[in-house]
């Protein structure tokens, strides 16, 4: 019983101290952090869209070459 109480106390105390440390050590406020994350996500989405468009164009060009080769036979 004592071990369970000690464990529970330690877990609660650790949670409180961890939350407090997180609040004190974050470099941005919540609003700034959300804004930064949103901007990074938007940038990544743009990069993924551009990469997929480039890859699609590349694959379509390869497909055209293969079709032309098959028709030439």
PQR file of N, CA, C, O and H, with PARSE charges and radii, in Angstrom:
ATOM      1  N   UNK A   1       0.824  -1.186   0.000 -0.4000 1.5000
ATOM      2  CA  UNK A   1       0.000   0.000   0.000 -0.0000 2.0000
ATOM      3  C   UNK A   1       0.872   1.255   0.000  0.5500 1.7000
ATOM      4  O   UNK A   1       0.576   2.229  -0.693 -0.5500 1.4000
ATOM      5  N   UNK A   2       1.946   1.220   0.782 -0.4000 1.5000
ATOM      6  CA  UNK A   2       2.835   2.358   0.855 -0.0000 2.0000
ATOM      7  C   UNK A   2       3.501   2.631  -0.483  0.5500 1.7000
ATOM      8  O   UNK A   2       3.678   3.787  -0.866 -0.5500 1.4000
ATOM      9  H   UNK A   2       2.186   0.429   1.345  0.4000 1.0000
ATOM     10  N   UNK A   3       3.873   1.572  -1.196 -0.4000 1.5000
ATOM     11  CA  UNK A   3       4.528   1.732  -2.488 -0.0000 2.0000
ATOM     12  C   UNK A   3       3.579   2.367  -3.503  0.5500 1.7000
ATOM     13  O   UNK A   3       3.998   3.200  -4.308 -0.5500 1.4000
ATOM     14  H   UNK A   3       3.730   0.633  -0.885  0.4000 1.0000
ATOM     15  N   UNK A   4       2.330   1.986  -3.468 -0.4000 1.5000
ATOM     16  CA  UNK A   4       1.347   2.546  -4.391 -0.0000 2.0000
ATOM     17  C   UNK A   4       1.140   4.031  -4.120  0.5500 1.7000
ATOM     18  O   UNK A   4       1.038   4.826  -5.055 -0.5500 1.4000
ATOM     19  H   UNK A   4       1.990   1.310  -2.815  0.4000 1.0000
ATOM     20  N   UNK A   5       1.078   4.405  -2.857 -0.4000 1.5000
ATOM     21  CA  UNK A   5       0.903   5.817  -2.494 -0.0000 2.0000
ATOM     22  C   UNK A   5       2.141   6.610  -2.905  0.5500 1.7000
ATOM     23  O   UNK A   5       2.027   7.708  -3.451 -0.5500 1.4000
ATOM     24  H   UNK A   5       1.160   3.760  -2.097  0.4000 1.0000
ATOM     25  N   UNK A   6       3.309   6.060  -2.645 -0.4000 1.5000
ATOM     26  CA  UNK A   6       4.553   6.740  -3.006 -0.0000 2.0000
ATOM     27  C   UNK A   6       4.645   6.901  -4.520  0.5500 1.7000
ATOM     28  O   UNK A   6       5.040   7.957  -5.015 -0.5500 1.4000
ATOM     29  H   UNK A   6       3.401   5.168  -2.201  0.4000 1.0000
ATOM     30  N   UNK A   7       4.277   5.848  -5.253 -0.4000 1.5000
ATOM     31  CA  UNK A   7       4.306   5.935  -6.715 -0.0000 2.0000
ATOM     32  C   UNK A   7       3.332   6.993  -7.222  0.5500 1.7000
ATOM     33  O   UNK A   7       3.686   7.799  -8.082 -0.5500 1.4000
ATOM     34  H   UNK A   7       3.956   4.991  -4.851  0.4000 1.0000
ATOM     35  N   UNK A   8       2.120   6.996  -6.701 -0.4000 1.5000
ATOM     36  CA  UNK A   8       1.105   7.961  -7.118 -0.0000 2.0000
ATOM     37  C   UNK A   8       1.559   9.385  -6.811  0.5500 1.7000
ATOM     38  O   UNK A   8       1.410  10.281  -7.641 -0.5500 1.4000
ATOM     39  H   UNK A   8       1.833   6.340  -6.003  0.4000 1.0000
ATOM     40  N   UNK A   9       2.107   9.587  -5.632 -0.4000 1.5000
ATOM     41  CA  UNK A   9       2.606  10.907  -5.257 -0.0000 2.0000
ATOM     42  C   UNK A   9       3.729  11.335  -6.202  0.5500 1.7000
ATOM     43  O   UNK A   9       3.756  12.480  -6.653 -0.5500 1.4000
ATOM     44  H   UNK A   9       2.228   8.859  -4.958  0.4000 1.0000
ATOM     45  N   UNK A  10       4.641  10.434  -6.499 -0.4000 1.5000
ATOM     46  CA  UNK A  10       5.750  10.747  -7.400 -0.0000 2.0000
ATOM     47  C   UNK A  10       5.269  11.056  -8.806  0.5500 1.7000
ATOM     48  O   UNK A  10       5.780  11.968  -9.455 -0.5500 1.4000
ATOM     49  H   UNK A  10       4.619   9.504  -6.133  0.4000 1.0000
ATOM     50  N   UNK A  11       4.282  10.296  -9.280 -0.4000 1.5000
ATOM     51  CA  UNK A  11       3.752  10.531 -10.621 -0.0000 2.0000
ATOM     52  C   UNK A  11       3.051  11.883 -10.701  0.5500 1.7000
ATOM     53  O   UNK A  11       3.230  12.618 -11.672 -0.5500 1.4000
ATOM     54  H   UNK A  11       3.866   9.555  -8.753  0.4000 1.0000
ATOM     55  N   UNK A  12       2.255  12.215  -9.687 -0.4000 1.5000
ATOM     56  CA  UNK A  12       1.555  13.504  -9.666 -0.0000 2.0000
ATOM     57  C   UNK A  12       2.561  14.644  -9.567  0.5500 1.7000
ATOM     58  O   UNK A  12       2.459  15.627 -10.301 -0.5500 1.4000
ATOM     59  H   UNK A  12       2.109  11.617  -8.898  0.4000 1.0000
ATOM     60  N   UNK A  13       3.519  14.519  -8.677 -0.4000 1.5000
ATOM     61  CA  UNK A  13       4.538  15.558  -8.511 -0.0000 2.0000
ATOM     62  C   UNK A  13       5.354  15.709  -9.796  0.5500 1.7000
ATOM     63  O   UNK A  13       5.650  16.830 -10.209 -0.5500 1.4000
ATOM     64  H   UNK A  13       3.601  13.720  -8.081  0.4000 1.0000
ATOM     65  N   UNK A  14       5.715  14.609 -10.421 -0.4000 1.5000
ATOM     66  CA  UNK A  14       6.462  14.662 -11.683 -0.0000 2.0000
ATOM     67  C   UNK A  14       5.658  15.322 -12.786  0.5500 1.7000
ATOM     68  O   UNK A  14       6.200  16.094 -13.577 -0.5500 1.4000
ATOM     69  H   UNK A  14       5.474  13.698 -10.086  0.4000 1.0000
ATOM     70  N   UNK A  15       4.373  15.026 -12.844 -0.4000 1.5000
ATOM     71  CA  UNK A  15       3.508  15.655 -13.835 -0.0000 2.0000
ATOM     72  C   UNK A  15       3.404  17.159 -13.627  0.5500 1.7000
ATOM     73  O   UNK A  15       3.458  17.936 -14.580 -0.5500 1.4000
ATOM     74  H   UNK A  15       3.933  14.399 -12.201  0.4000 1.0000
ATOM     75  N   UNK A  16       3.256  17.552 -12.384 -0.4000 1.5000
ATOM     76  CA  UNK A  16       3.160  18.989 -12.077 -0.0000 2.0000
ATOM     77  C   UNK A  16       4.463  19.692 -12.416  0.5500 1.7000
ATOM     78  O   UNK A  16       4.449  20.742 -13.058 -0.5500 1.4000
ATOM     79  H   UNK A  16       3.212  16.921 -11.610  0.4000 1.0000
ATOM     80  N   UNK A  17       5.587  19.131 -11.995 -0.4000 1.5000
ATOM     81  CA  UNK A  17       6.882  19.748 -12.269 -0.0000 2.0000
ATOM     82  C   UNK A  17       7.190  19.755 -13.770  0.5500 1.7000
ATOM     83  O   UNK A  17       7.748  20.726 -14.281 -0.5500 1.4000
ATOM     84  H   UNK A  17       5.599  18.278 -11.473  0.4000 1.0000
ATOM     85  N   UNK A  18       6.836  18.696 -14.469 -0.4000 1.5000
ATOM     86  CA  UNK A  18       7.049  18.651 -15.915 -0.0000 2.0000
ATOM     87  C   UNK A  18       6.216  19.687 -16.641  0.5500 1.7000
ATOM     88  O   UNK A  18       6.705  20.346 -17.558 -0.5500 1.4000
ATOM     89  H   UNK A  18       6.383  17.907 -14.055  0.4000 1.0000
ATOM     90  N   UNK A  19       4.962  19.838 -16.239 -0.4000 1.5000
ATOM     91  CA  UNK A  19       4.099  20.854 -16.844 -0.0000 2.0000
ATOM     92  C   UNK A  19       4.606  22.257 -16.567  0.5500 1.7000
ATOM     93  O   UNK A  19       4.593  23.114 -17.450 -0.5500 1.4000
ATOM     94  H   UNK A  19       4.565  19.302 -15.494  0.4000 1.0000
ATOM     95  N   UNK A  20       5.047  22.489 -15.357 -0.4000 1.5000
ATOM     96  CA  UNK A  20       5.585  23.795 -14.997 -0.0000 2.0000
ATOM     97  C   UNK A  20       6.855  24.095 -15.791  0.5500 1.7000
ATOM     98  O   UNK A  20       7.033  25.209 -16.283 -0.5500 1.4000
ATOM     99  H   UNK A  20       5.058  21.793 -14.639  0.4000 1.0000
ATOM    100  N   UNK A  21       7.729  23.113 -15.915 -0.4000 1.5000
ATOM    101  CA  UNK A  21       8.959  23.305 -16.693 -0.0000 2.0000
ATOM    102  C   UNK A  21       8.628  23.594 -18.156  0.5500 1.7000
ATOM    103  O   UNK A  21       9.258  24.450 -18.778 -0.5500 1.4000
ATOM    104  H   UNK A  21       7.585  22.207 -15.516  0.4000 1.0000
ATOM    105  N   UNK A  22       7.657  22.894 -18.699 -0.4000 1.5000
ATOM    106  CA  UNK A  22       7.266  23.119 -20.088 -0.0000 2.0000
ATOM    107  C   UNK A  22       6.731  24.538 -20.270  0.5500 1.7000
ATOM    108  O   UNK A  22       7.046  25.194 -21.263 -0.5500 1.4000
ATOM    109  H   UNK A  22       7.145  22.199 -18.194  0.4000 1.0000
ATOM    110  N   UNK A  23       5.938  25.009 -19.335 -0.4000 1.5000
ATOM    111  CA  UNK A  23       5.399  26.368 -19.431 -0.0000 2.0000
ATOM    112  C   UNK A  23       6.492  27.428 -19.324  0.5500 1.7000
ATOM    113  O   UNK A  23       6.456  28.443 -20.021 -0.5500 1.4000
ATOM    114  H   UNK A  23       5.683  24.476 -18.528  0.4000 1.0000
ATOM    115  N   UNK A  24       7.453  27.185 -18.454 -0.4000 1.5000
ATOM    116  CA  UNK A  24       8.497  28.184 -18.235 -0.0000 2.0000
ATOM    117  C   UNK A  24       9.577  28.171 -19.312  0.5500 1.7000
ATOM    118  O   UNK A  24      10.204  29.201 -19.562 -0.5500 1.4000
ATOM    119  H   UNK A  24       7.482  26.361 -17.888  0.4000 1.0000
ATOM    120  N   UNK A  25       9.805  27.042 -19.945 -0.4000 1.5000
ATOM    121  CA  UNK A  25      10.932  26.923 -20.863 -0.0000 2.0000
ATOM    122  C   UNK A  25      10.557  27.014 -22.337  0.5500 1.7000
ATOM    123  O   UNK A  25      11.440  26.955 -23.193 -0.5500 1.4000
ATOM    124  H   UNK A  25       9.295  26.206 -19.742  0.4000 1.0000
ATOM    125  N   UNK A  26       9.280  27.156 -22.655 -0.4000 1.5000
ATOM    126  CA  UNK A  26       8.899  27.262 -24.063 -0.0000 2.0000
ATOM    127  C   UNK A  26       9.358  28.610 -24.603  0.5500 1.7000
ATOM    128  O   UNK A  26       9.213  29.635 -23.937 -0.5500 1.4000
ATOM    129  H   UNK A  26       8.563  27.204 -21.960  0.4000 1.0000
ATOM    130  N   UNK A  27       9.921  28.604 -25.833 -0.4000 1.5000
ATOM    131  CA  UNK A  27      10.449  29.844 -26.383 -0.0000 2.0000
ATOM    132  C   UNK A  27       9.369  30.784 -26.927  0.5500 1.7000
ATOM    133  O   UNK A  27       9.649  31.961 -27.152 -0.5500 1.4000
ATOM    134  H   UNK A  27      10.038  27.771 -26.374  0.4000 1.0000
ATOM    135  N   UNK A  28       8.157  30.301 -27.141 -0.4000 1.5000
ATOM    136  CA  UNK A  28       7.084  31.104 -27.711 -0.0000 2.0000
ATOM    137  C   UNK A  28       5.840  31.003 -26.841  0.5500 1.7000
ATOM    138  O   UNK A  28       5.675  30.068 -26.056 -0.5500 1.4000
ATOM    139  H   UNK A  28       7.929  29.344 -26.958  0.4000 1.0000
ATOM    140  N   UNK A  29       4.979  31.985 -27.002 -0.4000 1.5000
ATOM    141  CA  UNK A  29       3.665  31.879 -26.361 -0.0000 2.0000
ATOM    142  C   UNK A  29       2.837  30.888 -27.165  0.5500 1.7000
ATOM    143  O   UNK A  29       3.247  30.483 -28.253 -0.5500 1.4000
ATOM    144  H   UNK A  29       5.113  32.744 -27.639  0.4000 1.0000
ATOM    145  N   UNK A  30       1.704  30.501 -26.658 -0.4000 1.5000
ATOM    146  CA  UNK A  30       0.853  29.538 -27.350 -0.0000 2.0000
ATOM    147  C   UNK A  30       0.425  30.025 -28.719  0.5500 1.7000
ATOM    148  O   UNK A  30       0.440  29.260 -29.683 -0.5500 1.4000
ATOM    149  H   UNK A  30       1.372  30.830 -25.775  0.4000 1.0000
ATOM    150  N   UNK A  31       0.046  31.285 -28.815 -0.4000 1.5000
ATOM    151  CA  UNK A  31      -0.412  31.854 -30.083 -0.0000 2.0000
ATOM    152  C   UNK A  31       0.735  31.882 -31.098  0.5500 1.7000
ATOM    153  O   UNK A  31       0.547  31.535 -32.264 -0.5500 1.4000
ATOM    154  H   UNK A  31       0.034  31.907 -28.031  0.4000 1.0000
ATOM    155  N   UNK A  32       1.919  32.297 -30.650 -0.4000 1.5000
ATOM    156  CA  UNK A  32       3.085  32.342 -31.546 -0.0000 2.0000
ATOM    157  C   UNK A  32       3.481  30.933 -31.998  0.5500 1.7000
ATOM    158  O   UNK A  32       3.829  30.721 -33.160 -0.5500 1.4000
ATOM    159  H   UNK A  32       2.073  32.579 -29.703  0.4000 1.0000
ATOM    160  N   UNK A  33       3.427  29.987 -31.080 -0.4000 1.5000
ATOM    161  CA  UNK A  33       3.800  28.618 -31.414 -0.0000 2.0000
ATOM    162  C   UNK A  33       2.832  28.022 -32.430  0.5500 1.7000
ATOM    163  O   UNK A  33       3.267  27.378 -33.385 -0.5500 1.4000
ATOM    164  H   UNK A  33       3.145  30.160 -30.137  0.4000 1.0000
ATOM    165  N   UNK A  34       1.538  28.222 -32.245 -0.4000 1.5000
ATOM    166  CA  UNK A  34       0.549  27.726 -33.201 -0.0000 2.0000
ATOM    167  C   UNK A  34       0.753  28.362 -34.570  0.5500 1.7000
ATOM    168  O   UNK A  34       0.633  27.696 -35.598 -0.5500 1.4000
ATOM    169  H   UNK A  34       1.185  28.745 -31.469  0.4000 1.0000
ATOM    170  N   UNK A  35       1.062  29.654 -34.575 -0.4000 1.5000
ATOM    171  CA  UNK A  35       1.292  30.361 -35.830 -0.0000 2.0000
ATOM    172  C   UNK A  35       2.529  29.808 -36.544  0.5500 1.7000
ATOM    173  O   UNK A  35       2.510  29.603 -37.757 -0.5500 1.4000
ATOM    174  H   UNK A  35       1.159  30.195 -33.740  0.4000 1.0000
ATOM    175  N   UNK A  36       3.589  29.571 -35.797 -0.4000 1.5000
ATOM    176  CA  UNK A  36       4.821  29.023 -36.369 -0.0000 2.0000
ATOM    177  C   UNK A  36       4.583  27.630 -36.929  0.5500 1.7000
ATOM    178  O   UNK A  36       5.025  27.319 -38.036 -0.5500 1.4000
ATOM    179  H   UNK A  36       3.605  29.737 -34.811  0.4000 1.0000
ATOM    180  N   UNK A  37       3.893  26.797 -36.176 -0.4000 1.5000
ATOM    181  CA  UNK A  37       3.610  25.432 -36.634 -0.0000 2.0000
ATOM    182  C   UNK A  37       2.739  25.465 -37.874  0.5500 1.7000
ATOM    183  O   UNK A  37       2.985  24.724 -38.825 -0.5500 1.4000
ATOM    184  H   UNK A  37       3.535  27.050 -35.277  0.4000 1.0000
ATOM    185  N   UNK A  38       1.715  26.323 -37.875 -0.4000 1.5000
ATOM    186  CA  UNK A  38       0.817  26.433 -39.029 -0.0000 2.0000
ATOM    187  C   UNK A  38       1.593  26.848 -40.283  0.5500 1.7000
ATOM    188  O   UNK A  38       1.356  26.310 -41.365 -0.5500 1.4000
ATOM    189  H   UNK A  38       1.515  26.925 -37.102  0.4000 1.0000
ATOM    190  N   UNK A  39       2.520  27.806 -40.139 -0.4000 1.5000
ATOM    191  CA  UNK A  39       3.315  28.259 -41.275 -0.0000 2.0000
ATOM    192  C   UNK A  39       4.205  27.127 -41.799  0.5500 1.7000
ATOM    193  O   UNK A  39       4.322  26.933 -43.009 -0.5500 1.4000
ATOM    194  H   UNK A  39       2.712  28.243 -39.260  0.4000 1.0000
ATOM    195  N   UNK A  40       4.821  26.390 -40.891 -0.4000 1.5000
ATOM    196  CA  UNK A  40       5.673  25.282 -41.303 -0.0000 2.0000
ATOM    197  C   UNK A  40       4.861  24.204 -42.005  0.5500 1.7000
ATOM    198  O   UNK A  40       5.321  23.643 -42.999 -0.5500 1.4000
ATOM    199  H   UNK A  40       4.726  26.547 -39.908  0.4000 1.0000
ATOM    200  N   UNK A  41       3.671  23.902 -41.515 -0.4000 1.5000
ATOM    201  CA  UNK A  41       2.813  22.901 -42.148 -0.0000 2.0000
ATOM    202  C   UNK A  41       2.406  23.368 -43.542  0.5500 1.7000
ATOM    203  O   UNK A  41       2.408  22.581 -44.489 -0.5500 1.4000
ATOM    204  H   UNK A  41       3.297  24.358 -40.707  0.4000 1.0000
ATOM    205  N   UNK A  42       2.056  24.653 -43.667 -0.4000 1.5000
ATOM    206  CA  UNK A  42       1.696  25.196 -44.981 -0.0000 2.0000
ATOM    207  C   UNK A  42       2.867  25.098 -45.956  0.5500 1.7000
ATOM    208  O   UNK A  42       2.683  24.735 -47.118 -0.5500 1.4000
ATOM    209  H   UNK A  42       2.055  25.292 -42.898  0.4000 1.0000
ATOM    210  N   UNK A  43       4.070  25.422 -45.483 -0.4000 1.5000
ATOM    211  CA  UNK A  43       5.257  25.331 -46.336 -0.0000 2.0000
ATOM    212  C   UNK A  43       5.503  23.892 -46.791  0.5500 1.7000
ATOM    213  O   UNK A  43       5.837  23.651 -47.951 -0.5500 1.4000
ATOM    214  H   UNK A  43       4.219  25.717 -44.539  0.4000 1.0000
ATOM    215  N   UNK A  44       5.339  22.950 -45.883 -0.4000 1.5000
ATOM    216  CA  UNK A  44       5.540  21.539 -46.216 -0.0000 2.0000
ATOM    217  C   UNK A  44       4.493  21.088 -47.229  0.5500 1.7000
ATOM    218  O   UNK A  44       4.814  20.358 -48.167 -0.5500 1.4000
ATOM    219  H   UNK A  44       5.068  23.146 -44.941  0.4000 1.0000
ATOM    220  N   UNK A  45       3.244  21.517 -47.049 -0.4000 1.5000
ATOM    221  CA  UNK A  45       2.193  21.145 -47.999 -0.0000 2.0000
ATOM    222  C   UNK A  45       2.503  21.687 -49.394  0.5500 1.7000
ATOM    223  O   UNK A  45       2.279  21.000 -50.391 -0.5500 1.4000
ATOM    224  H   UNK A  45       2.983  22.110 -46.288  0.4000 1.0000
ATOM    225  N   UNK A  46       3.011  22.906 -49.467 -0.4000 1.5000
ATOM    226  CA  UNK A  46       3.373  23.488 -50.765 -0.0000 2.0000
ATOM    227  C   UNK A  46       4.500  22.686 -51.404  0.5500 1.7000
ATOM    228  O   UNK A  46       4.452  22.391 -52.598 -0.5500 1.4000
ATOM    229  H   UNK A  46       3.193  23.464 -48.658  0.4000 1.0000
ATOM    230  N   UNK A  47       5.519  22.329 -50.612 -0.4000 1.5000
ATOM    231  CA  UNK A  47       6.634  21.539 -51.130 -0.0000 2.0000
ATOM    232  C   UNK A  47       6.159  20.181 -51.631  0.5500 1.7000
ATOM    233  O   UNK A  47       6.600  19.721 -52.685 -0.5500 1.4000
ATOM    234  H   UNK A  47       5.558  22.569 -49.642  0.4000 1.0000
ATOM    235  N   UNK A  48       5.272  19.541 -50.894 -0.4000 1.5000
ATOM    236  CA  UNK A  48       4.755  18.228 -51.304 -0.0000 2.0000
ATOM    237  C   UNK A  48       3.963  18.356 -52.593  0.5500 1.7000
ATOM    238  O   UNK A  48       4.088  17.512 -53.480 -0.5500 1.4000
ATOM    239  H   UNK A  48       4.914  19.914 -50.038  0.4000 1.0000
ATOM    240  N   UNK A  49       3.154  19.393 -52.711 -0.4000 1.5000
ATOM    241  CA  UNK A  49       2.365  19.594 -53.919 -0.0000 2.0000
ATOM    242  C   UNK A  49       3.272  19.815 -55.127  0.5500 1.7000
ATOM    243  O   UNK A  49       3.043  19.240 -56.191 -0.5500 1.4000
ATOM    244  H   UNK A  49       3.052  20.079 -51.991  0.4000 1.0000
ATOM    245  N   UNK A  50       4.301  20.649 -54.962 -0.4000 1.5000
ATOM    246  CA  UNK A  50       5.237  20.901 -56.060 -0.0000 2.0000
ATOM    247  C   UNK A  50       5.983  19.627 -56.445  0.5500 1.7000
ATOM    248  O   UNK A  50       6.152  19.338 -57.630 -0.5500 1.4000
ATOM    249  H   UNK A  50       4.487  21.116 -54.098  0.4000 1.0000
ATOM    250  N   UNK A  51       6.430  18.865 -55.448 -0.4000 1.5000
ATOM    251  CA  UNK A  51       7.158  17.629 -55.726 -0.0000 2.0000
ATOM    252  C   UNK A  51       6.265  16.623 -56.454  0.5500 1.7000
ATOM    253  O   UNK A  51       6.716  15.937 -57.371 -0.5500 1.4000
ATOM    254  H   UNK A  51       6.293  19.099 -54.486  0.4000 1.0000
ATOM    255  N   UNK A  52       5.005  16.539 -56.046 -0.4000 1.5000
ATOM    256  CA  UNK A  52       4.101  15.589 -56.702 -0.0000 2.0000
ATOM    257  C   UNK A  52       3.813  16.020 -58.138  0.5500 1.7000
ATOM    258  O   UNK A  52       3.716  15.177 -59.029 -0.5500 1.4000
ATOM    259  H   UNK A  52       4.638  17.097 -55.301  0.4000 1.0000
ATOM    260  N   UNK A  53       3.678  17.321 -58.367 -0.4000 1.5000
ATOM    261  CA  UNK A  53       3.453  17.804 -59.723 -0.0000 2.0000
ATOM    262  C   UNK A  53       4.667  17.527 -60.610  0.5500 1.7000
ATOM    263  O   UNK A  53       4.521  17.124 -61.764 -0.5500 1.4000
ATOM    264  H   UNK A  53       3.757  18.006 -57.642  0.4000 1.0000
ATOM    265  N   UNK A  54       5.864  17.745 -60.064 -0.4000 1.5000
ATOM    266  CA  UNK A  54       7.087  17.469 -60.824 -0.0000 2.0000
ATOM    267  C   UNK A  54       7.210  15.985 -61.146  0.5500 1.7000
ATOM    268  O   UNK A  54       7.560  15.616 -62.268 -0.5500 1.4000
ATOM    269  H   UNK A  54       5.982  18.073 -59.127  0.4000 1.0000
ATOM    270  N   UNK A  55       6.928  15.143 -60.174 -0.4000 1.5000
ATOM    271  CA  UNK A  55       7.029  13.702 -60.378 -0.0000 2.0000
ATOM    272  C   UNK A  55       5.993  13.239 -61.393  0.5500 1.7000
ATOM    273  O   UNK A  55       6.284  12.385 -62.230 -0.5500 1.4000
ATOM    274  H   UNK A  55       6.644  15.442 -59.263  0.4000 1.0000
ATOM    275  N   UNK A  56       4.792  13.792 -61.325 -0.4000 1.5000
ATOM    276  CA  UNK A  56       3.748  13.426 -62.279 -0.0000 2.0000
ATOM    277  C   UNK A  56       4.169  13.780 -63.696  0.5500 1.7000
ATOM    278  O   UNK A  56       3.992  12.985 -64.619 -0.5500 1.4000
ATOM    279  H   UNK A  56       4.556  14.485 -60.644  0.4000 1.0000
ATOM    280  N   UNK A  57       4.732  14.982 -63.870 -0.4000 1.5000
ATOM    281  CA  UNK A  57       5.192  15.406 -65.200 -0.0000 2.0000
ATOM    282  C   UNK A  57       6.306  14.476 -65.693  0.5500 1.7000
ATOM    283  O   UNK A  57       6.339  14.108 -66.867 -0.5500 1.4000
ATOM    284  H   UNK A  57       4.876  15.628 -63.121  0.4000 1.0000
ATOM    285  N   UNK A  58       7.199  14.107 -64.806 -0.4000 1.5000
ATOM    286  CA  UNK A  58       8.291  13.190 -65.167 -0.0000 2.0000
ATOM    287  C   UNK A  58       7.741  11.828 -65.590  0.5500 1.7000
ATOM    288  O   UNK A  58       8.173  11.270 -66.599 -0.5500 1.4000
ATOM    289  H   UNK A  58       7.172  14.406 -63.852  0.4000 1.0000
ATOM    290  N   UNK A  59       6.802  11.297 -64.831 -0.4000 1.5000
ATOM    291  CA  UNK A  59       6.225   9.987 -65.149 -0.0000 2.0000
ATOM    292  C   UNK A  59       5.413  10.032 -66.443  0.5500 1.7000
ATOM    293  O   UNK A  59       5.431   9.080 -67.224 -0.5500 1.4000
ATOM    294  H   UNK A  59       6.451  11.750 -64.011  0.4000 1.0000
ATOM    295  N   UNK A  60       4.704  11.137 -66.669 -0.4000 1.5000
ATOM    296  CA  UNK A  60       3.951  11.262 -67.913 -0.0000 2.0000
ATOM    297  C   UNK A  60       4.898  11.307 -69.119  0.5500 1.7000
ATOM    298  O   UNK A  60       4.596  10.735 -70.167 -0.5500 1.4000
ATOM    299  H   UNK A  60       4.689  11.911 -66.035  0.4000 1.0000
ATOM    300  N   UNK A  61       6.035  11.983 -68.970 -0.4000 1.5000
ATOM    301  CA  UNK A  61       7.019  12.026 -70.053 -0.0000 2.0000
ATOM    302  C   UNK A  61       7.583  10.633 -70.314  0.5500 1.7000
ATOM    303  O   UNK A  61       7.758  10.239 -71.467 -0.5500 1.4000
ATOM    304  H   UNK A  61       6.280  12.447 -68.119  0.4000 1.0000
ATOM    305  N   UNK A  62       7.864   9.895 -69.259 -0.4000 1.5000
ATOM    306  CA  UNK A  62       8.369   8.526 -69.425 -0.0000 2.0000
ATOM    307  C   UNK A  62       7.309   7.651 -70.087  0.5500 1.7000
ATOM    308  O   UNK A  62       7.638   6.812 -70.925 -0.5500 1.4000
ATOM    309  H   UNK A  62       7.721  10.215 -68.322  0.4000 1.0000
ATOM    310  N   UNK A  63       6.064   7.834 -69.728 -0.4000 1.5000
ATOM    311  CA  UNK A  63       4.982   7.061 -70.328 -0.0000 2.0000
ATOM    312  C   UNK A  63       4.877   7.363 -71.820  0.5500 1.7000
ATOM    313  O   UNK A  63       4.694   6.450 -72.625 -0.5500 1.4000
ATOM    314  H   UNK A  63       5.797   8.516 -69.047  0.4000 1.0000
ATOM    315  N   UNK A  64       4.989   8.618 -72.187 -0.4000 1.5000
ATOM    316  CA  UNK A  64       4.949   8.994 -73.603 -0.0000 2.0000
ATOM    317  C   UNK A  64       6.072   8.311 -74.379  0.5500 1.7000
ATOM    318  O   UNK A  64       5.851   7.823 -75.487 -0.5500 1.4000
ATOM    319  H   UNK A  64       5.137   9.360 -71.533  0.4000 1.0000
ATOM    320  N   UNK A  65       7.262   8.272 -73.809 -0.4000 1.5000
ATOM    321  CA  UNK A  65       8.393   7.619 -74.468 -0.0000 2.0000
ATOM    322  C   UNK A  65       8.091   6.134 -74.646  0.5500 1.7000
ATOM    323  O   UNK A  65       8.333   5.581 -75.719 -0.5500 1.4000
ATOM    324  H   UNK A  65       7.441   8.668 -72.908  0.4000 1.0000
ATOM    325  N   UNK A  66       7.575   5.495 -73.630 -0.4000 1.5000
ATOM    326  CA  UNK A  66       7.260   4.073 -73.718 -0.0000 2.0000
ATOM    327  C   UNK A  66       6.175   3.803 -74.759  0.5500 1.7000
ATOM    328  O   UNK A  66       6.254   2.822 -75.498 -0.5500 1.4000
ATOM    329  H   UNK A  66       7.378   5.944 -72.758  0.4000 1.0000
ATOM    330  N   UNK A  67       5.171   4.662 -74.819 -0.4000 1.5000
ATOM    331  CA  UNK A  67       4.097   4.500 -75.808 -0.0000 2.0000
ATOM    332  C   UNK A  67       4.665   4.650 -77.218  0.5500 1.7000
ATOM    333  O   UNK A  67       4.329   3.881 -78.119 -0.5500 1.4000
ATOM    334  H   UNK A  67       5.106   5.459 -74.218  0.4000 1.0000
ATOM    335  N   UNK A  68       5.532   5.653 -77.398 -0.4000 1.5000
ATOM    336  CA  UNK A  68       6.148   5.867 -78.708 -0.0000 2.0000
ATOM    337  C   UNK A  68       7.013   4.670 -79.098  0.5500 1.7000
ATOM    338  O   UNK A  68       7.012   4.264 -80.261 -0.5500 1.4000
ATOM    339  H   UNK A  68       5.804   6.278 -76.667  0.4000 1.0000
ATOM    340  N   UNK A  69       7.741   4.105 -78.155 -0.4000 1.5000
ATOM    341  CA  UNK A  69       8.586   2.943 -78.438 -0.0000 2.0000
ATOM    342  C   UNK A  69       7.721   1.752 -78.821  0.5500 1.7000
ATOM    343  O   UNK A  69       8.073   1.005 -79.735 -0.5500 1.4000
ATOM    344  H   UNK A  69       7.741   4.435 -77.211  0.4000 1.0000
ATOM    345  N   UNK A  70       6.624   1.567 -78.155 -0.4000 1.5000
ATOM    346  CA  UNK A  70       5.750   0.434 -78.448 -0.0000 2.0000
ATOM    347  C   UNK A  70       5.112   0.604 -79.824  0.5500 1.7000
ATOM    348  O   UNK A  70       4.995  -0.363 -80.577 -0.5500 1.4000
ATOM    349  H   UNK A  70       6.338   2.173 -77.413  0.4000 1.0000
ATOM    350  N   UNK A  71       4.699   1.826 -80.157 -0.4000 1.5000
ATOM    351  CA  UNK A  71       4.079   2.072 -81.461 -0.0000 2.0000
ATOM    352  C   UNK A  71       5.092   1.937 -82.595  0.5500 1.7000
ATOM    353  O   UNK A  71       4.722   1.589 -83.716 -0.5500 1.4000
ATOM    354  H   UNK A  71       4.794   2.612 -79.546  0.4000 1.0000
ATOM    355  N   UNK A  72       6.362   2.209 -82.314 -0.4000 1.5000
ATOM    356  CA  UNK A  72       7.401   2.110 -83.336 -0.0000 2.0000
ATOM    357  C   UNK A  72       7.689   0.648 -83.690  0.5500 1.7000
ATOM    358  O   UNK A  72       8.194   0.371 -84.778 -0.5500 1.4000
ATOM    359  H   UNK A  72       6.663   2.492 -81.403  0.4000 1.0000
ATOM    360  N   UNK A  73       7.385  -0.266 -82.813 -0.4000 1.5000
ATOM    361  CA  UNK A  73       7.665  -1.690 -83.069 -0.0000 2.0000
ATOM    362  C   UNK A  73       6.678  -2.221 -83.990  0.5500 1.7000
ATOM    363  O   UNK A  73       6.730  -3.401 -84.338 -0.5500 1.4000
ATOM    364  H   UNK A  73       6.975  -0.041 -81.930  0.4000 1.0000
TER
END
